[in-house]
Amino acid sequence: MRIERLRIDNFRVFRHVDIADLPPLAFFVGANGSGKTTLFEVFGFLRDALQNNLSAAVAKRGGFKELRSRGCDGPIVVEVKFREHDDGPLVTYQLQVGERDGRVVAERELLKYRRGQHGKPWHFLDFRHGEGTAVTNEADYDVPDAEMEREPQRLNAPDILAIKGLGQFEKFRVVSSLRRLIESWHLSDFHIQAARPSQETGYAEHLSPAGENLPLVTQYLYEHHPAVFERVLARMKARVPGVADVQAAQTVDGRLVLRFQDGSFRDPFIARYVSDGTIKMFAYLVLLHDPSPHPLLCIEEPENQLYPTLLGELVEEFRDYARRGGQVMASTHSPEVLDAADVSEVYWLEKRRGFTTVHRAADDAQVRALLAEGDTLGALWRQGLLGSANP
């Protein structure tokens, strides 16, 4: 899956934002309070609304009045355009959220595919306030001039997403696919201290957002995907000098701890006594080499706790992940990260009069000219030439 376009209306600091031509790897810079965290929160909001309902997702963010842009009327709108595969059709999913009689409702929910470059789009799903229609003859999508067969549907409540209700049924294959994609988004909220303690024995295939199950995932890779584990270990040895091995070892009381072997010493160090940067780099490698990768990773300030010389290599790890079919969006305050990024991968956020706009560095003629003269993106950022997004 690759998100190609994101439109946001009336979501906190984003009154009207349209980010087009998103690359597989994108970095977002901006001053504190400009909306970098809020940008990723949009994805979290969609996922929470799908897993629970709109009322819960809005309440988690302070209520409708706090979530909708201040002083603005109309619904909150999130529109995502994406392709499931590189050669697949462009898919548009749009959600409009409003209030009716003090209750949060889905004012409109739309899912459509465009047939070819100029073909008429199929509205696979079109709902308003919990009622609408869904296409039932999806198999005819590739048949020229085929007509859609729509079936009326009604949800239990107007704050339940149609992609949640209908996505449970196999006959709505397109809706089910979108539901699985959103549920698979990974919004990283990694905490070093959460990954350090020992972990009760158990089972985990994927790294959690906070990273507290890192020992379990390490054990899972070692036992079920040894080739992947060896690749992670090889990258770890190359990225962090001195690391010769990493193990998830079981203690006498049945808990798991991570042990890092330094080649200079006979006995390994448990995670509690290893540097923050070592733990974080290992966690990133485990996440980025997941045998069942997430379609989207959102990571805030990946440079924290990492030595600056490692950041260029981390960017390459992100880029490799994107080449394998995933998508990575990261916010950053690091000139070293920007120096390792391509101009087509960098966006800056500017907040003026209470609302934020998003600009692509590649669209700025001055930035392109200075890069052609030998400047780097990190240097331009330090000089305040990426809008007002100063470091």
C-alpha positions as CSV (number, residue, x, y, z in Angstrom):
1,M,0.0,0.0,0.0
2,R,1.2,3.5,-0.8
3,I,-0.6,6.7,0.2
4,E,-0.2,9.1,-2.7
5,R,-2.4,12.0,-1.4
6,L,-3.7,13.2,1.9
7,R,-6.3,15.9,2.3
8,I,-7.3,17.3,5.7
9,D,-10.0,19.9,6.6
10,N,-10.8,21.2,10.0
11,F,-8.6,18.9,12.0
12,R,-6.9,20.9,14.8
13,V,-4.3,23.1,13.2
14,F,-5.0,21.8,9.7
15,R,-7.8,24.0,8.4
16,H,-7.2,23.1,4.7
17,V,-4.2,20.9,3.8
18,D,-3.7,18.9,0.6
19,I,-0.4,16.9,0.4
20,A,-0.1,15.4,-3.1
21,D,2.4,13.1,-4.7
22,L,3.6,11.6,-1.4
23,P,6.7,9.5,-1.9
24,P,7.4,6.1,-0.3
25,L,9.6,7.9,2.3
26,A,8.8,11.3,3.6
27,F,10.3,13.5,6.3
28,F,8.4,16.4,7.9
29,V,10.1,19.3,9.6
30,G,8.7,22.3,11.4
31,A,8.9,24.4,14.5
32,N,7.5,23.1,17.8
33,G,3.7,23.4,17.7
34,S,3.5,23.5,13.9
35,G,1.6,20.3,13.6
36,K,4.0,17.4,13.0
37,T,2.5,15.3,15.7
38,T,-1.0,16.3,14.6
39,L,-0.3,15.1,11.1
40,F,0.4,11.6,12.3
41,E,-2.5,11.8,14.7
42,V,-4.8,11.9,11.6
43,F,-3.8,8.3,10.9
44,G,-4.3,7.3,14.5
45,F,-7.7,8.9,14.5
46,L,-8.8,6.9,11.5
47,R,-7.5,3.7,13.1
48,D,-9.2,4.4,16.4
49,A,-12.4,5.2,14.7
50,L,-12.2,1.9,12.8
51,Q,-11.3,-0.2,15.8
52,N,-13.9,1.4,18.1
53,N,-16.2,4.1,16.8
54,L,-16.1,7.8,16.0
55,S,-17.5,8.8,19.4
56,A,-14.6,7.0,21.2
57,A,-11.9,8.4,18.7
58,V,-13.2,11.9,19.1
59,A,-13.6,11.7,22.9
60,K,-10.0,10.4,23.1
61,R,-8.9,13.7,21.6
62,G,-10.8,16.0,23.8
63,G,-14.2,16.1,22.1
64,F,-15.5,17.4,18.8
65,K,-15.1,21.1,19.7
66,E,-11.4,20.5,20.6
67,L,-10.7,18.4,17.5
68,R,-12.3,20.6,14.9
69,S,-10.2,23.6,13.9
70,R,-11.0,26.6,16.1
71,G,-13.5,29.1,14.7
72,C,-14.3,26.8,11.8
73,D,-17.7,25.4,10.6
74,G,-18.4,22.3,8.7
75,P,-17.3,18.7,9.2
76,I,-13.8,17.4,9.9
77,V,-12.7,15.8,6.6
78,V,-10.0,13.2,6.1
79,E,-9.4,12.0,2.5
80,V,-6.7,9.4,1.7
81,K,-5.8,8.4,-1.9
82,F,-3.7,5.2,-2.1
83,R,-2.9,2.2,-4.2
84,E,-2.8,-1.3,-2.7
85,H,-0.2,-2.3,-5.3
86,D,2.1,-0.2,-7.6
87,D,0.1,-1.2,-10.7
88,G,-3.3,-1.2,-8.9
89,P,-6.1,1.4,-9.3
90,L,-6.1,4.6,-7.4
91,V,-8.4,4.3,-4.3
92,T,-10.1,7.2,-2.6
93,Y,-11.4,6.9,1.0
94,Q,-13.1,10.0,2.4
95,L,-14.6,10.4,5.9
96,Q,-16.6,13.5,7.0
97,V,-17.2,13.8,10.7
98,G,-19.8,16.1,12.3
99,E,-22.2,16.5,15.2
100,R,-25.9,16.0,15.2
101,D,-27.9,16.7,18.3
102,G,-24.7,16.7,20.3
103,R,-23.6,13.3,19.0
104,V,-20.7,12.5,16.8
105,V,-21.7,11.1,13.4
106,A,-20.2,10.1,10.1
107,E,-21.8,12.7,7.9
108,R,-20.4,10.9,4.8
109,E,-18.2,8.0,4.2
110,L,-17.1,7.3,0.6
111,L,-14.8,4.6,-1.0
112,K,-14.2,4.7,-4.7
113,Y,-11.9,3.3,-7.3
114,R,-11.0,5.1,-10.6
115,R,-11.2,2.8,-13.6
116,G,-8.0,3.5,-15.7
117,Q,-6.6,7.1,-16.1
118,H,-9.8,8.6,-17.3
119,G,-12.5,6.0,-16.5
120,K,-15.5,6.8,-14.4
121,P,-14.9,5.9,-10.7
122,W,-16.8,3.2,-9.0
123,H,-18.4,4.1,-5.7
124,F,-17.9,0.9,-3.8
125,L,-19.3,2.4,-0.7
126,D,-21.3,5.6,-0.1
127,F,-22.9,6.2,3.4
128,R,-24.4,9.1,5.2
129,H,-25.4,9.0,8.9
130,G,-25.1,5.2,9.1
131,E,-27.1,4.4,5.9
132,G,-26.0,3.9,2.4
133,T,-25.1,1.5,-0.4
134,A,-22.3,-0.9,-1.1
135,V,-21.4,-2.6,-4.4
136,T,-21.9,-6.3,-4.5
137,N,-20.6,-7.2,-7.9
138,E,-16.9,-6.3,-7.3
139,A,-15.8,-9.1,-9.7
140,D,-17.2,-7.1,-12.6
141,Y,-14.9,-4.1,-11.8
142,D,-12.5,-5.0,-14.7
143,V,-15.3,-5.8,-17.2
144,P,-15.6,-2.9,-19.7
145,D,-18.9,-0.9,-19.3
146,A,-20.1,-3.1,-16.5
147,E,-22.8,-1.6,-14.3
148,M,-22.5,-1.5,-10.6
149,E,-25.0,-3.5,-8.5
150,R,-25.7,-1.6,-5.3
151,E,-27.2,-3.1,-2.1
152,P,-28.7,-0.8,0.6
153,Q,-27.2,-1.3,4.0
154,R,-27.8,0.2,7.5
155,L,-25.4,0.3,10.4
156,N,-26.3,-0.1,14.1
157,A,-25.3,3.5,14.8
158,P,-24.3,6.6,12.9
159,D,-20.9,6.8,14.6
160,I,-19.8,3.4,13.3
161,L,-17.7,3.4,10.2
162,A,-19.1,1.5,7.3
163,I,-15.7,0.0,6.5
164,K,-15.9,-1.6,10.0
165,G,-19.4,-2.9,9.7
166,L,-19.2,-4.2,6.1
167,G,-15.5,-5.0,6.3
168,Q,-16.4,-8.1,8.3
169,F,-18.2,-9.7,5.3
170,E,-16.2,-11.4,2.5
171,K,-18.6,-10.3,-0.2
172,F,-17.4,-6.7,0.4
173,R,-13.8,-7.6,-0.6
174,V,-12.7,-4.1,-1.3
175,V,-14.0,-2.8,2.0
176,S,-12.4,-5.7,3.9
177,S,-9.1,-4.9,2.2
178,L,-9.2,-1.3,3.3
179,R,-10.1,-2.3,6.8
180,R,-7.1,-4.6,7.1
181,L,-4.8,-2.0,5.7
182,I,-5.8,0.7,8.2
183,E,-5.6,-1.8,11.1
184,S,-2.1,-2.6,10.0
185,W,-0.8,1.0,10.3
186,H,2.0,1.3,12.8
187,L,2.3,4.6,14.7
188,S,5.5,4.4,16.7
189,D,5.5,5.7,20.2
190,F,8.7,4.0,21.2
191,H,10.0,4.4,24.8
192,I,13.5,3.3,25.7
193,Q,12.5,2.6,29.3
194,A,9.6,0.4,28.2
195,A,11.9,-1.8,26.2
196,R,14.6,-2.3,28.9
197,P,12.8,-4.3,31.6
198,S,12.4,-8.1,31.5
199,Q,9.2,-9.4,30.0
200,E,7.0,-12.2,31.0
201,T,7.3,-15.1,28.7
202,G,4.6,-15.1,26.0
203,Y,4.2,-14.6,22.3
204,A,4.5,-11.6,20.0
205,E,5.1,-11.4,16.3
206,H,5.1,-7.6,15.8
207,L,6.8,-4.8,17.8
208,S,4.2,-2.8,19.7
209,P,4.1,1.0,19.3
210,A,5.8,1.5,22.7
211,G,8.3,-1.3,22.2
212,E,7.7,-3.1,25.5
213,N,7.5,-6.5,23.8
214,L,10.9,-6.2,22.2
215,P,12.3,-9.4,23.9
216,L,9.2,-11.4,22.8
217,V,9.6,-10.3,19.2
218,T,13.3,-11.0,19.3
219,Q,12.6,-14.5,20.5
220,Y,9.9,-14.9,17.8
221,L,12.3,-13.9,15.0
222,Y,15.0,-16.2,16.4
223,E,12.8,-19.2,16.5
224,H,10.5,-18.8,13.5
225,H,12.5,-16.6,11.1
226,P,16.1,-17.3,11.7
227,A,17.2,-15.8,8.3
228,V,15.5,-12.5,9.2
229,F,17.1,-12.6,12.7
230,E,20.5,-13.1,11.2
231,R,19.9,-10.2,8.8
232,V,18.9,-8.0,11.8
233,L,22.0,-9.1,13.7
234,A,24.3,-8.4,10.7
235,R,22.8,-4.9,10.3
236,M,23.2,-4.4,14.1
237,K,26.9,-5.4,14.0
238,A,27.4,-3.0,11.1
239,R,25.5,-0.1,12.6
240,V,26.7,-0.3,16.3
241,P,30.5,-1.1,16.7
242,G,31.2,-3.7,19.3
243,V,27.8,-5.6,19.2
244,A,28.6,-9.2,18.4
245,D,25.3,-10.9,19.3
246,V,21.8,-10.2,20.7
247,Q,19.7,-12.8,22.5
248,A,16.4,-13.0,24.3
249,A,17.3,-15.1,27.3
250,Q,15.0,-16.6,29.8
251,T,15.7,-16.0,33.5
252,V,15.2,-18.5,36.3
253,D,11.8,-16.9,37.2
254,G,10.5,-17.4,33.7
255,R,11.0,-13.9,32.3
256,L,12.7,-12.8,29.1
257,V,15.6,-10.3,29.0
258,L,17.6,-9.0,26.1
259,R,21.3,-9.7,26.3
260,F,23.8,-7.8,24.1
261,Q,27.2,-9.4,23.6
262,D,30.1,-7.0,23.2
263,G,32.9,-8.6,21.3
264,S,35.4,-7.3,23.8
265,F,33.9,-9.1,26.8
266,R,33.2,-12.7,27.6
267,D,29.8,-12.1,29.4
268,P,26.9,-10.3,27.7
269,F,25.2,-7.1,29.0
270,I,21.5,-7.2,29.8
271,A,19.4,-4.4,28.2
272,R,19.2,-2.5,31.5
273,Y,22.9,-1.7,31.2
274,V,23.1,-1.0,27.4
275,S,23.0,2.5,26.0
276,D,19.8,4.1,24.8
277,G,21.1,4.3,21.3
278,T,21.9,0.6,21.1
279,I,18.4,-0.4,22.3
280,K,16.7,2.0,19.9
281,M,18.7,1.0,16.9
282,F,18.0,-2.7,17.6
283,A,14.3,-1.9,18.0
284,Y,14.2,0.0,14.7
285,L,15.9,-2.9,12.9
286,V,13.4,-5.4,14.4
287,L,10.5,-3.1,13.2
288,L,12.0,-2.5,9.8
289,H,12.7,-6.2,9.1
290,D,9.3,-7.5,10.2
291,P,8.5,-10.6,8.1
292,S,5.0,-9.2,7.6
293,P,5.8,-5.5,7.2
294,H,3.3,-2.8,8.0
295,P,1.9,-0.9,5.0
296,L,2.6,2.4,6.8
297,L,5.0,3.4,9.5
298,C,4.7,6.8,11.2
299,I,7.7,7.7,13.4
300,E,8.3,10.8,15.4
301,E,11.9,12.2,15.7
302,P,13.7,8.9,15.1
303,E,17.0,10.7,15.8
304,N,16.4,10.8,19.6
305,Q,19.0,8.8,21.6
306,L,20.9,8.0,18.4
307,Y,24.5,9.2,17.7
308,P,24.4,11.6,14.7
309,T,26.7,9.5,12.6
310,L,24.1,6.7,12.7
311,L,21.3,8.8,11.3
312,G,22.3,8.5,7.7
313,E,22.4,4.7,8.0
314,L,18.9,4.8,9.7
315,V,17.5,6.8,6.7
316,E,18.9,4.1,4.4
317,E,17.1,1.5,6.5
318,F,13.9,3.5,6.1
319,R,14.5,3.7,2.4
320,D,15.1,0.0,2.1
321,Y,11.8,-0.6,3.9
322,A,10.0,1.6,1.4
323,R,11.6,-0.2,-1.5
324,R,10.3,-3.4,-0.2
325,G,6.7,-2.1,-0.5
326,G,6.2,-0.3,2.8
327,Q,5.8,3.4,3.4
328,V,7.5,5.5,6.0
329,M,6.6,9.0,7.3
330,A,8.8,10.6,9.9
331,S,9.0,13.9,11.7
332,T,12.5,15.2,12.5
333,H,14.5,18.0,14.1
334,S,17.8,16.6,12.8
335,P,19.9,18.3,10.1
336,E,21.8,15.0,9.8
337,V,18.5,13.2,8.8
338,L,17.8,15.9,6.3
339,D,21.3,15.6,4.8
340,A,20.6,11.9,4.1
341,A,17.2,12.6,2.6
342,D,16.4,13.5,-1.0
343,V,14.8,16.8,-1.7
344,S,11.7,15.0,-3.0
345,E,11.3,13.3,0.4
346,V,11.2,16.5,2.5
347,Y,8.2,18.7,3.5
348,W,8.1,21.6,5.9
349,L,5.2,22.8,8.0
350,E,4.5,26.5,8.7
351,K,2.0,27.8,11.2
352,R,0.5,31.2,10.6
353,R,-2.5,32.8,12.3
354,G,-3.2,29.6,14.1
355,F,-3.3,27.3,11.1
356,T,-0.7,25.1,9.4
357,T,0.3,24.7,5.8
358,V,2.5,22.0,4.3
359,H,5.1,22.7,1.6
360,R,7.3,20.3,-0.4
361,A,10.9,21.2,-0.6
362,A,11.2,20.1,-4.2
363,D,8.7,22.7,-5.2
364,D,10.8,25.6,-3.9
365,A,13.0,27.1,-6.7
366,Q,15.5,28.6,-4.3
367,V,16.0,25.4,-2.4
368,R,16.6,23.5,-5.7
369,A,19.1,26.1,-6.9
370,L,21.0,26.1,-3.6
371,L,21.2,22.3,-3.6
372,A,22.5,22.4,-7.2
373,E,25.3,24.7,-6.0
374,G,26.3,22.1,-3.4
375,D,24.4,23.1,-0.3
376,T,22.7,20.3,1.8
377,L,19.1,20.2,3.1
378,G,20.4,20.2,6.7
379,A,22.5,23.3,6.1
380,L,19.6,25.1,4.4
381,W,17.4,24.2,7.4
382,R,19.9,25.7,9.8
383,Q,20.0,28.9,7.7
384,G,16.2,29.2,7.9
385,L,15.6,28.6,4.2
386,L,12.9,25.9,4.6
387,G,10.2,28.4,5.3
388,S,9.9,29.2,9.0
389,A,10.7,25.6,9.9
390,N,13.9,26.5,11.8
391,P,15.7,23.9,13.8
